[in-house]
Amino acid sequence: MDSYARHLITHAGHPIAGPLTEAALADVLDAALAHRPDAGRLLDLGCGQAVWPLRALTARPGARAVGVDVNGAALAWAAEEAARLGVADRLELREASATGLTWDEPFDAVLCVGATHAFGGLLPTLAAARAPLAPGGCVVVGEGFWERDPDPAALAALEAAREDYGDLATTVERVVAAGWEPVYGHVSTPGEWDDYEWRWTGNLARWALDHPDHPDAAAAAETAAAHRAGWLRGYRGVLGFVTLVLRATCPPVRTGG
């Protein structure tokens, strides 16, 4: 089973590929586009299935959005969903790396939620998001942080190093020091995390039970069990996730395009 096929199974019934509810997603978008409540131009870097742009467009009849991702299958899904929702004429999808792109027109909101690895981490992501941002616009970034000091079991389950993240206060301090001011934030609750992980593991386990003769069934069941054990015995209550809405405290540097 390829990674995208597994993604479709593990994330079925969940709003996004991360521990946020529909209500939290809407609150973040409202905060990011507070200065353009019925419109706005939005860019999602590493958009996957473009759920954030699709939510923004369906709620704001005057909004436009661009989504960028390297996964053509995810973008094809997004295009079909945009057509179903009647917003395809306001959504541009680009199959490309999110790094090194230039834009003719600035954006009121630039998003990178759960995809900061594409830029090499949180601060490089913010540096990349600054250039296409319109004056007064917001960057939305979603990033992990340590709820408590990770032990070896948590680090092993996440295949992570302690220095990959800071605690929440340190994470916000780094953002502020880099020239950004938080104007809103959502810290995923234990309930949001649990719902996300139960769906991830449960959807895959269910699929394996429902397709016992599929050549990938045994591997899917093993993956679900290993992920569940890593979560419950490793990083549950250790890894947090924060979605920040940020305003630049100094003007962005423009690039041509």
VEXDREN-2710 file (C-alpha; in Angstrom, 1 decimal):
% VEXDREN-2710
k/r/px/py/pz
1/MET/0.0/0.0/0.0
2/ASP/1.5/3.3/-1.0
3/SER/1.6/6.2/1.5
4/TYR/-1.2/8.2/-0.1
5/ALA/-3.6/5.2/-0.3
6/ARG/-2.9/4.7/3.4
7/HIS/-3.5/8.4/4.1
8/LEU/-6.9/8.2/2.5
9/ILE/-7.8/5.3/4.9
10/THR/-6.3/6.7/8.1
11/HIS/-7.8/10.2/7.7
12/ALA/-11.2/9.2/6.6
13/GLY/-13.9/11.1/8.6
14/HIS/-11.4/13.6/10.0
15/PRO/-11.3/17.2/9.0
16/ILE/-7.6/17.5/8.3
17/ALA/-4.4/15.6/8.6
18/GLY/-3.8/16.9/12.1
19/PRO/-5.4/17.2/15.6
20/LEU/-7.9/19.9/14.9
21/THR/-11.7/19.8/14.9
22/GLU/-13.9/21.5/12.3
23/ALA/-14.7/24.3/14.8
24/ALA/-11.0/24.9/15.5
25/LEU/-10.2/25.0/11.8
26/ALA/-12.9/27.6/11.2
27/ASP/-11.7/29.7/14.2
28/VAL/-8.2/29.7/12.8
29/LEU/-9.4/30.8/9.3
30/ASP/-11.6/33.5/10.8
31/ALA/-8.6/34.9/12.7
32/ALA/-6.3/34.7/9.7
33/LEU/-8.8/36.5/7.4
34/ALA/-10.3/38.8/10.0
35/HIS/-9.3/41.8/7.9
36/ARG/-11.0/40.3/4.9
37/PRO/-14.0/38.5/6.4
38/ASP/-15.9/37.8/3.1
39/ALA/-13.0/37.7/0.7
40/GLY/-9.2/37.5/0.7
41/ARG/-6.5/35.7/-1.2
42/LEU/-5.0/32.6/0.5
43/LEU/-1.9/30.5/-0.3
44/ASP/-1.5/27.1/1.2
45/LEU/2.1/25.7/1.0
46/GLY/2.1/21.9/1.3
47/CYS/-1.7/21.9/1.0
48/GLY/-2.2/18.1/0.5
49/GLN/-5.9/17.7/-0.3
50/ALA/-6.3/21.5/0.1
51/VAL/-8.8/21.2/2.9
52/TRP/-7.9/24.6/4.4
53/PRO/-8.4/26.5/1.1
54/LEU/-11.6/24.6/0.4
55/ARG/-13.0/25.5/3.8
56/ALA/-12.0/29.2/3.3
57/LEU/-13.6/29.3/-0.2
58/THR/-16.9/27.7/0.8
59/ALA/-17.3/30.2/3.7
60/ARG/-16.2/33.3/1.8
61/PRO/-17.8/33.8/-1.6
62/GLY/-15.3/36.5/-2.6
63/ALA/-12.2/34.6/-1.6
64/ARG/-9.6/33.0/-3.9
65/ALA/-7.0/30.5/-3.1
66/VAL/-3.9/28.7/-4.4
67/GLY/-2.7/25.4/-3.1
68/VAL/0.8/23.9/-3.7
69/ASP/1.8/20.3/-3.1
70/VAL/4.1/17.7/-4.7
71/ASN/1.4/15.0/-4.4
72/GLY/-0.6/14.9/-7.7
73/ALA/-3.1/12.4/-6.4
74/ALA/-4.0/14.7/-3.4
75/LEU/-4.4/17.6/-5.7
76/ALA/-6.6/15.6/-8.1
77/TRP/-8.8/14.8/-5.1
78/ALA/-8.9/18.5/-4.2
79/ALA/-9.9/19.5/-7.7
80/GLU/-12.8/17.0/-7.6
81/GLU/-13.9/18.3/-4.2
82/ALA/-13.7/21.9/-5.4
83/ALA/-15.9/21.1/-8.4
84/ARG/-18.4/19.3/-6.1
85/LEU/-18.5/22.3/-3.8
86/GLY/-18.8/24.8/-6.6
87/VAL/-15.6/26.7/-5.9
88/ALA/-13.3/25.3/-8.6
89/ASP/-13.2/28.6/-10.4
90/ARG/-11.6/30.3/-7.3
91/LEU/-9.0/27.6/-6.5
92/GLU/-5.7/27.2/-8.3
93/LEU/-3.8/24.0/-7.6
94/ARG/-0.1/23.7/-8.4
95/GLU/1.8/20.4/-8.4
96/ALA/5.2/21.7/-7.4
97/SER/7.7/22.0/-4.5
98/ALA/6.6/24.7/-2.1
99/THR/10.1/26.0/-1.9
100/GLY/11.5/28.6/-4.3
101/LEU/8.2/29.8/-5.8
102/THR/7.5/33.4/-6.7
103/TRP/4.2/35.2/-7.1
104/ASP/2.8/38.0/-9.1
105/GLU/0.3/39.1/-6.5
106/PRO/0.5/39.0/-2.7
107/PHE/-1.7/37.0/-0.4
108/ASP/-3.8/38.0/2.6
109/ALA/-3.0/34.7/4.3
110/VAL/-0.2/32.2/3.8
111/LEU/-0.7/28.8/5.4
112/CYS/1.7/25.9/6.2
113/VAL/0.1/23.6/8.7
114/GLY/1.9/20.3/9.5
115/ALA/4.2/20.8/6.6
116/THR/7.1/22.8/8.0
117/HIS/9.5/19.9/7.2
118/ALA/9.3/20.9/3.6
119/PHE/11.2/24.1/4.4
120/GLY/13.5/22.6/7.0
121/GLY/11.6/23.6/10.1
122/LEU/9.5/26.3/11.7
123/LEU/11.7/29.4/11.3
124/PRO/12.7/28.6/7.7
125/THR/9.0/28.2/6.9
126/LEU/8.2/31.6/8.3
127/ALA/11.0/33.1/6.3
128/ALA/9.5/31.6/3.1
129/ALA/6.0/32.7/4.0
130/ARG/7.0/36.3/4.5
131/ALA/7.8/37.2/0.9
132/PRO/4.3/36.5/-0.7
133/LEU/2.4/38.0/2.3
134/ALA/0.4/41.2/1.7
135/PRO/0.9/44.1/4.2
136/GLY/-1.4/43.4/7.2
137/GLY/-1.8/39.8/6.2
138/CYS/-1.4/36.7/8.4
139/VAL/0.7/33.6/8.3
140/VAL/-0.9/30.4/9.7
141/VAL/1.6/27.8/10.8
142/GLY/1.0/24.5/12.6
143/GLU/3.9/22.9/14.5
144/GLY/4.6/20.3/17.1
145/PHE/5.9/21.1/20.6
146/TRP/6.8/19.2/23.7
147/GLU/4.0/19.2/26.3
148/ARG/6.6/17.6/28.6
149/ASP/10.2/16.5/28.3
150/PRO/10.2/13.5/25.9
151/ASP/11.5/10.2/27.2
152/PRO/13.2/7.6/25.0
153/ALA/10.0/5.8/24.3
154/ALA/8.3/8.9/22.9
155/LEU/11.3/9.8/20.8
156/ALA/11.5/6.3/19.4
157/ALA/7.8/6.2/18.6
158/LEU/8.0/9.6/16.8
159/GLU/11.5/8.8/15.2
160/ALA/12.4/12.3/16.6
161/ALA/15.2/14.0/18.5
162/ARG/14.6/16.1/21.6
163/GLU/15.9/19.2/19.7
164/ASP/13.3/18.8/17.0
165/TYR/10.9/20.8/19.1
166/GLY/10.8/23.1/22.1
167/ASP/8.1/23.5/24.7
168/LEU/5.2/25.9/23.9
169/ALA/6.7/28.9/25.5
170/THR/10.0/28.4/23.7
171/THR/8.3/27.9/20.4
172/VAL/6.4/31.1/20.7
173/GLU/9.5/33.0/21.8
174/ARG/11.4/31.8/18.8
175/VAL/8.6/33.0/16.5
176/VAL/8.5/36.4/18.1
177/ALA/12.3/36.7/18.0
178/ALA/12.1/36.0/14.2
179/GLY/9.9/39.0/13.6
180/TRP/6.3/37.7/14.1
181/GLU/3.5/38.6/16.5
182/PRO/0.9/36.0/17.4
183/VAL/-2.6/37.4/17.0
184/TYR/-4.3/34.0/17.6
185/GLY/-3.4/30.5/18.5
186/HIS/-5.0/27.1/18.9
187/VAL/-3.4/24.5/21.1
188/SER/-4.8/21.1/20.2
189/THR/-6.6/19.6/23.2
190/PRO/-6.0/16.0/24.5
191/GLY/-9.4/15.2/23.2
192/GLU/-8.5/16.5/19.7
193/TRP/-5.3/14.4/19.8
194/ASP/-7.1/11.3/21.0
195/ASP/-9.8/11.6/18.3
196/TYR/-7.2/12.0/15.6
197/GLU/-5.1/9.0/16.8
198/TRP/-8.1/6.7/17.4
199/ARG/-9.4/7.5/13.9
200/TRP/-5.9/7.0/12.4
201/THR/-5.4/3.6/14.0
202/GLY/-9.0/2.5/14.0
203/ASN/-9.6/3.3/10.3
204/LEU/-6.6/1.3/9.3
205/ALA/-7.4/-1.6/11.6
206/ARG/-11.0/-1.6/10.3
207/TRP/-9.8/-1.7/6.7
208/ALA/-7.6/-4.7/7.4
209/LEU/-10.5/-6.5/9.1
210/ASP/-12.8/-5.7/6.2
211/HIS/-10.3/-6.8/3.5
212/PRO/-8.7/-10.0/4.9
213/ASP/-7.8/-11.3/1.5
214/HIS/-6.1/-8.1/0.3
215/PRO/-2.3/-8.5/0.0
216/ASP/-1.8/-5.5/2.2
217/ALA/-4.2/-6.5/4.9
218/ALA/-1.6/-8.0/7.3
219/ALA/0.8/-5.1/6.9
220/ALA/-2.0/-2.6/7.5
221/ALA/-3.0/-4.4/10.7
222/GLU/0.6/-4.5/11.9
223/THR/1.0/-0.8/11.1
224/ALA/-2.2/0.1/13.0
225/ALA/-1.1/-1.9/16.0
226/ALA/2.5/-0.4/16.0
227/HIS/1.2/3.2/15.6
228/ARG/-1.3/2.7/18.4
229/ALA/1.3/1.3/20.7
230/GLY/3.7/4.1/19.9
231/TRP/1.0/6.7/20.7
232/LEU/-0.3/5.1/23.9
233/ARG/3.0/3.9/25.3
234/GLY/5.1/6.7/23.8
235/TYR/4.1/10.2/22.9
236/ARG/0.5/10.5/24.2
237/GLY/0.6/13.6/26.4
238/VAL/4.2/14.3/25.3
239/LEU/3.8/15.8/21.8
240/GLY/1.6/18.8/21.4
241/PHE/0.4/20.7/18.4
242/VAL/-0.1/24.5/18.1
243/THR/-1.6/26.4/15.2
244/LEU/-0.5/30.0/15.3
245/VAL/-1.9/33.0/13.4
246/LEU/1.0/35.5/13.0
247/ARG/1.4/39.1/11.8
248/ALA/4.8/40.3/10.7
249/THR/6.4/42.9/12.9
250/CYS/8.6/44.2/10.0
251/PRO/7.7/44.6/6.3
252/PRO/8.0/41.5/4.0
253/VAL/10.7/41.4/1.4
254/ARG/9.2/41.1/-2.1
255/THR/10.4/38.8/-4.9
256/GLY/9.4/39.2/-8.5
257/GLY/7.6/36.5/-10.4
END
